[in-house]
Amino acid sequence: MKNVFFLFALLCAFFSSCSDEDGANVTTSNVKLPHVVTINSVDKVTCSSNTKSQVKVLAFDNEEGFNHFVGILRTKTSQQRAQLVKSLGFESLAMINDKADKELDKIGATASSVDDFRAKYLDYKTKYAGILVANAADSTDLSLYKPASKDTAVAPYLVGECNKVLVDGVLRDIPFSDEMNDDDKKIFATSYTEYSPNSTRSVEKDYTSEDSWPVNGFIEKDGNHKTICSVYVTDDFKLFIHFGAQYKMWYGWKRANRQFFFRLENMKGLDKLNPDALSSNLSPNTYYFGTSKEFYSYTKINFHVAEVTQNPIVMTNKYEVTGKVFVWTDRMSEKDANGNVIYQSTGSSIYPTQHAPRENFPLFKKEKSFPCKISLVGKR
């Protein structure tokens, strides 16, 4: 509820006026935000392999308005982008993906048999054909994903069922491919070796000995649940940790909405630690993170940990990042005799207000974690 009020206040600051449910026709710095128009079949608007008799698209008065809106989206988080576009009365591709994910949950829960699920799943895939894409690298992955685009941050919020926008009365393509987007590939399409060249992706491995720990990532299967982790350095020298989760559904696996928590230890080769780490400091070089400060549950999380230390000496490696990461999901938090989650307080009073201690952080035990060694070396 607090987020709703925050969003309302944020929108009020941006918007000077609003139109009907077809969209918001508002002015910000003398540039109008888009409104929603319905294009009929005579316009021959197609959505990949599907042809729609009618389709809604975002309409911009001119190029300036289009660029202005793209700029606004770039300044926001994915949740804020979704809320902003929704406030215009438009169902974006990102929203369609979320809706489809919930729909698959319902299909799995209501199917009476494998054959019943298989038939309903076929109808489900047909419904979203040309809009969402499957994981081509793993036939057991039943989830559908946003297709890849050059601008993965903004493009899924500019289009809906159709990959077009209307700018100054002219339809414009926002290009998408027929493959799943790179962010999802890095987590769920684990058969793509280019996304885990330095990782050992272990399933149900014995972690009692540190020598047996996976390196730079893992796939851990615990009954009907999978936890996926990938650690890597980007081309612009940032350390990221990606998390994902899946659960068993009939004859395959589906994305699961989970909270992820992790603890770093003995990290070396890093600079400019993400400020979020400072708000959960427990001891030197040891940090806890949640999926967000509010501990929202997301399908996946891409967490920017820090910048890596670059070595200026030509004859050495570009960088060397080493350490340990211990991973938990919300399923692994400590509970009391009544099954209630046990909470702890983290933080340090020496940090300023914006890095205040984080209260009510779930309690986790290291010995119950999924441990992973980090060893990332940048060769010249």
C-alpha positions in Angstrom: 0.0 0.0 0.0 2.9 2.4 0.8 4.2 1.8 -2.7 0.9 2.7 -4.2 0.8 6.0 -2.4 4.4 6.6 -3.3 3.7 5.9 -7.0 0.6 8.2 -6.9 2.7 11.0 -5.5 5.4 10.3 -8.1 2.9 10.4 -10.9 1.3 13.6 -9.6 4.7 15.2 -9.7 5.1 14.2 -13.4 1.6 14.7 -14.7 -0.3 17.9 -15.0 -3.4 16.3 -16.4 -4.8 12.9 -17.4 -7.2 11.6 -20.1 -9.5 8.6 -20.1 -8.7 4.9 -19.7 -7.2 4.8 -23.2 -4.2 6.5 -21.8 -2.7 9.6 -20.2 -2.4 12.7 -22.2 -0.2 14.7 -20.0 2.4 17.4 -20.2 5.9 17.2 -18.6 8.2 20.1 -19.5 6.0 20.9 -22.4 6.4 17.4 -23.8 3.3 15.2 -23.9 3.5 11.6 -22.6 2.1 9.0 -24.9 -1.6 7.9 -25.2 -3.0 4.6 -26.2 -4.6 4.0 -29.6 -6.2 1.0 -31.1 -5.2 0.1 -34.7 -7.6 -2.0 -36.8 -6.8 -4.9 -39.1 -6.8 -2.6 -42.1 -3.5 -1.2 -40.9 -2.1 -4.8 -41.4 -0.3 -4.6 -38.0 1.2 -8.0 -37.3 2.8 -9.4 -34.1 5.4 -11.7 -35.4 3.6 -14.9 -36.5 0.2 -13.8 -35.2 -2.0 -11.4 -37.0 -4.3 -9.3 -34.8 -7.6 -7.9 -35.9 -7.1 -5.1 -33.4 -4.0 -4.1 -31.4 -3.2 -1.3 -28.9 0.0 0.7 -29.3 1.5 3.7 -27.6 1.1 6.8 -29.7 3.5 9.8 -29.5 2.9 13.2 -31.0 6.4 13.5 -32.3 10.0 12.3 -32.1 10.7 14.6 -29.2 7.8 13.0 -27.2 9.1 9.5 -27.9 12.7 10.3 -26.9 11.4 12.1 -23.8 9.4 9.1 -22.6 12.3 6.7 -23.3 14.4 8.9 -21.1 11.9 8.8 -18.3 11.8 5.0 -18.4 15.6 4.8 -18.2 15.6 6.6 -14.9 13.2 4.1 -13.2 13.3 0.6 -11.8 11.5 -2.2 -13.6 8.7 -1.9 -11.1 8.4 1.8 -11.6 8.4 1.4 -15.4 5.6 -1.1 -15.1 3.5 1.1 -12.9 4.1 4.2 -15.1 3.0 2.4 -18.3 0.1 0.8 -16.6 -1.1 4.3 -15.5 -1.4 5.2 -19.2 -3.9 2.4 -19.6 -1.5 0.3 -21.6 -0.6 -3.4 -21.1 3.1 -3.6 -21.9 5.0 -6.7 -23.0 6.5 -6.9 -19.5 3.0 -7.0 -18.0 1.9 -9.6 -20.5 4.9 -11.7 -19.5 3.9 -11.4 -15.8 0.2 -12.2 -16.6 1.3 -15.3 -18.6 3.4 -16.5 -15.7 0.5 -16.4 -13.3 -1.7 -18.0 -16.0 0.7 -21.0 -16.2 0.6 -21.3 -12.4 -3.2 -21.6 -12.6 -3.1 -24.2 -15.4 -0.6 -26.3 -13.4 -2.8 -26.1 -10.3 -6.1 -26.9 -12.0 -5.0 -29.6 -14.4 -6.5 -33.0 -13.5 -3.9 -35.2 -15.2 -0.7 -35.1 -17.3 -2.8 -35.3 -20.5 -5.1 -32.5 -19.3 -2.1 -30.3 -18.5 -0.5 -31.1 -21.8 -3.6 -30.0 -23.8 -4.0 -26.8 -21.8 -0.4 -26.0 -22.1 -0.5 -26.4 -25.9 -3.4 -23.9 -26.0 -1.4 -21.6 -23.7 1.6 -21.6 -25.9 -0.6 -21.0 -29.0 -2.2 -18.0 -27.2 1.2 -16.3 -26.7 2.9 -17.4 -29.9 4.6 -14.5 -31.5 4.4 -12.5 -28.3 6.5 -14.5 -25.8 9.1 -17.2 -26.5 10.2 -20.5 -25.1 13.5 -21.6 -23.7 15.0 -23.2 -26.7 17.9 -24.6 -24.7 15.9 -26.6 -22.3 12.7 -28.5 -23.3 11.9 -29.2 -19.6 11.5 -25.4 -19.0 7.7 -24.7 -19.4 7.9 -20.9 -18.8 7.6 -18.4 -21.6 9.9 -15.4 -21.7 10.1 -11.9 -23.1 12.0 -12.0 -26.5 15.4 -10.4 -26.8 15.8 -6.8 -27.9 18.7 -4.4 -28.2 17.3 -2.4 -25.3 16.2 -4.9 -22.7 15.6 -2.3 -20.1 13.1 -0.1 -22.0 11.8 -1.9 -25.0 9.4 -4.3 -23.1 7.6 -1.3 -21.7 7.2 0.5 -25.0 5.3 -2.3 -26.8 2.5 -4.7 -25.9 1.2 -7.6 -28.0 2.7 -5.9 -31.1 6.3 -4.7 -31.5 5.2 -1.3 -32.8 4.7 2.3 -31.6 3.1 5.2 -33.4 5.3 8.3 -33.7 3.8 11.4 -35.4 1.2 9.2 -37.1 3.7 6.7 -38.5 4.1 3.1 -37.2 7.6 2.3 -36.1 9.0 -1.2 -35.3 10.7 -1.8 -32.0 12.8 -4.8 -33.0 12.6 -8.1 -31.1 14.1 -11.5 -32.0 12.6 -15.0 -31.6 15.0 -15.9 -28.8 14.6 -15.4 -25.0 16.2 -12.2 -23.6 19.8 -12.3 -22.4 18.9 -11.7 -18.7 16.7 -14.8 -18.6 19.2 -16.8 -20.7 21.9 -16.1 -18.1 19.8 -17.6 -15.4 17.3 -20.1 -16.8 18.9 -21.2 -20.1 21.9 -22.8 -18.4 22.7 -24.9 -21.5 24.0 -21.7 -23.2 27.7 -22.2 -22.4 28.6 -18.6 -23.3 26.7 -17.4 -20.2 28.5 -19.6 -17.7 32.0 -20.3 -19.2 33.6 -20.0 -15.7 30.9 -21.8 -13.7 30.5 -25.3 -12.5 26.7 -25.8 -12.5 26.2 -28.6 -10.0 22.9 -30.3 -9.1 22.4 -32.1 -5.8 26.1 -32.1 -5.0 27.7 -32.8 -1.6 28.8 -29.5 -0.1 30.3 -30.9 3.2 33.8 -30.3 1.8 34.8 -26.9 0.5 36.8 -28.6 -2.3 33.4 -29.8 -3.6 31.8 -26.4 -3.7 30.8 -25.1 -7.1 32.6 -22.2 -8.6 31.0 -18.9 -9.9 27.5 -20.4 -10.0 25.4 -23.5 -9.5 22.0 -25.2 -10.0 20.9 -26.7 -6.8 17.9 -29.1 -6.8 16.1 -29.7 -3.6 13.2 -32.0 -4.2 10.7 -30.1 -6.4 12.6 -26.8 -6.2 15.6 -25.5 -8.1 17.8 -22.5 -7.0 20.0 -21.1 -9.7 23.0 -18.7 -9.2 25.5 -17.2 -11.6 28.4 -14.8 -10.7 30.2 -12.9 -13.4 32.0 -9.7 -14.4 30.5 -7.5 -17.1 32.4 -5.8 -19.9 32.4 -2.5 -18.0 34.0 -4.3 -15.0 31.0 -4.7 -12.7 30.5 -7.8 -10.5 26.9 -9.1 -10.8 25.2 -12.0 -9.2 22.1 -13.4 -10.9 19.5 -15.6 -9.1 16.6 -17.6 -10.3 14.3 -20.3 -9.1 12.1 -23.0 -10.6 9.6 -25.5 -9.3 8.4 -28.8 -10.7 5.2 -28.7 -12.7 3.9 -32.0 -14.0 6.5 -33.1 -16.6 8.6 -30.0 -16.5 9.9 -27.0 -14.6 8.5 -23.5 -14.2 9.9 -20.2 -13.0 9.2 -19.7 -9.3 8.7 -16.4 -7.4 11.2 -16.6 -4.5 13.1 -14.2 -2.3 16.9 -14.5 -2.5 19.4 -13.7 0.1 23.2 -14.0 0.0 26.2 -13.4 2.1 29.7 -12.5 0.8 32.9 -13.5 2.6 36.6 -12.8 2.1 35.9 -10.8 -1.1 39.1 -9.5 -2.8 39.5 -7.5 -5.9 36.5 -5.2 -5.5 36.0 -1.4 -5.4 32.9 0.8 -4.9 30.7 -1.7 -3.1 27.0 -1.2 -3.8 25.6 1.2 -1.2 22.8 -1.4 -0.4 25.6 -3.5 1.2 26.4 -0.8 3.7 22.9 -0.9 5.0 23.2 -4.5 6.0 26.8 -4.7 7.3 27.3 -7.4 9.8 31.1 -7.6 10.1 34.0 -6.5 7.9 33.8 -7.9 4.4 30.6 -9.8 5.2 27.2 -8.6 3.9 23.7 -9.8 3.6 21.4 -8.8 0.7 17.8 -9.4 0.0 15.9 -9.0 -3.3 15.0 -5.5 -2.3 14.9 -3.4 0.9 11.2 -4.3 1.2 12.0 -8.0 0.6 9.7 -8.2 -2.4 9.4 -11.6 -4.1 10.7 -11.6 -7.7 11.1 -14.3 -10.3 14.7 -13.4 -10.6 17.2 -10.9 -9.4 20.2 -9.3 -11.0 22.3 -7.7 -8.3 25.1 -5.3 -9.0 27.5 -6.1 -6.1 30.5 -3.8 -6.8 33.0 -2.6 -9.3 36.1 -4.8 -9.8 39.6 -3.5 -9.2 41.4 -3.1 -12.5 45.1 -3.8 -12.6 47.0 -1.2 -14.7 50.0 -3.4 -15.1 50.0 -4.7 -18.7 51.8 -8.0 -18.0 49.2 -9.1 -15.4 45.5 -10.1 -15.5 43.0 -7.3 -16.0 41.3 -8.3 -12.7 41.1 -11.1 -10.1 38.0 -11.4 -8.0 38.0 -14.1 -5.3 35.8 -14.9 -2.3 32.8 -16.9 -1.2 29.1 -16.5 -1.5 26.4 -18.3 0.6 22.9 -18.3 -0.9 19.5 -18.9 0.6 15.9 -18.5 -0.5 13.0 -17.6 1.7 12.2 -21.3 2.1 15.5 -21.7 4.0 15.0 -19.1 6.8 15.1 -20.2 10.4 11.7 -20.8 12.1 10.6 -21.2 15.7 8.7 -24.1 17.2 5.4 -22.7 15.7 6.8 -22.4 12.2 7.1 -18.6 12.4 10.1 -17.0 10.7 12.8 -15.8 13.1 14.1 -12.3 12.4 17.3 -10.5 13.1 18.4 -6.9 12.9 21.4 -5.9 10.7 23.2 -2.7 10.1 25.6 -0.3 11.8 24.9 3.0 13.6 28.0 4.5 12.2 26.4 4.9 8.8 24.3 8.0 7.9 20.5 7.9 7.6 20.3 6.5 4.1 22.3 3.5 5.3 20.2 2.9 8.4 20.1 -0.6 9.9 17.7 -2.9 8.2 15.2 -4.4 10.7 13.4 -7.7 10.5 15.9 -9.5 8.3 15.2 -13.2 8.2 17.7 -15.3 10.2 19.8 -17.7 8.1 22.4 -20.2 9.1 25.6 -20.6 7.0 25.6 -24.4 7.4 22.2 -24.6 5.7 23.1 -22.4 2.8 24.1 -23.2 -0.8 27.8 -22.2 -0.8 29.8 -21.2 -3.8 33.4 -20.1 -4.4 34.1 -17.1 -6.5 37.2 -17.1 -8.8 36.9 -14.7 -11.7 40.0 -13.7 -13.7 40.1 -11.3 -16.6 42.7 -12.3 -19.1 44.4 -9.7 -21.3 
